[in-house]
Amino acid sequence: MSERLLKAVEAAEFLGVKKTTIYALTKAGDLPAIIVGRAHFRYSPADLERYIESRKVPELAKAVSEKNRESGTLGQQELQRRREAEAA
């Protein structure tokens, strides 16, 4: 393994969250960790990247998000139209 393992605080900085969130994700089994010693966790940057990829929103949500950024709001009729188009 050539990559440097990150401490919880470094993993938190990498993901832009608090250290307690990193521990909660680890405890829930959502974020893989390597135990070093008795109770020290280390995180692989590759695992953090995979976590990010697994949390990306679907295309419809991205389209809604982009439309909201452009106009500030997205009407319910437009949202329904996009859902129907996506289902077809």
Secondary structure as the mmCIF struct_conf table of DSSP 4:
data_model
#
loop_
_struct_conf.conf_type_id
_struct_conf.id
_struct_conf.beg_label_comp_id
_struct_conf.beg_label_asym_id
_struct_conf.beg_label_seq_id
_struct_conf.end_label_comp_id
_struct_conf.end_label_asym_id
_struct_conf.end_label_seq_id
BEND BEND1 GLU A 3 GLU A 3
HELX_LH_PP_P HELX_LH_PP_P1 ARG A 4 LEU A 5
STRN STRN1 LEU A 6 LEU A 6
HELX_LH_PP_P HELX_LH_PP_P2 LYS A 7 LYS A 7
HELX_RH_AL_P HELX_RH_AL_P1 ALA A 8 LEU A 15
TURN_TY1_P TURN_TY1_P1 GLY A 16 GLY A 16
BEND BEND2 VAL A 17 VAL A 17
HELX_RH_AL_P HELX_RH_AL_P2 LYS A 19 ALA A 28
TURN_TY1_P TURN_TY1_P2 GLY A 29 GLY A 29
BEND BEND3 ASP A 30 LEU A 31
STRN STRN2 ILE A 34 VAL A 36
TURN_TY1_P TURN_TY1_P3 GLY A 37 ALA A 39
STRN STRN3 HIS A 40 ARG A 42
STRN STRN4 TYR A 43 TYR A 43
HELX_RH_AL_P HELX_RH_AL_P3 PRO A 45 SER A 54
TURN_TY1_P TURN_TY1_P4 ARG A 55 ARG A 55
HELX_LH_PP_P HELX_LH_PP_P3 LYS A 56 PRO A 58
HELX_RH_AL_P HELX_RH_AL_P4 GLU A 59 SER A 71
BEND BEND4 GLY A 72 GLY A 72
HELX_RH_AL_P HELX_RH_AL_P5 GLN A 76 ALA A 87
#
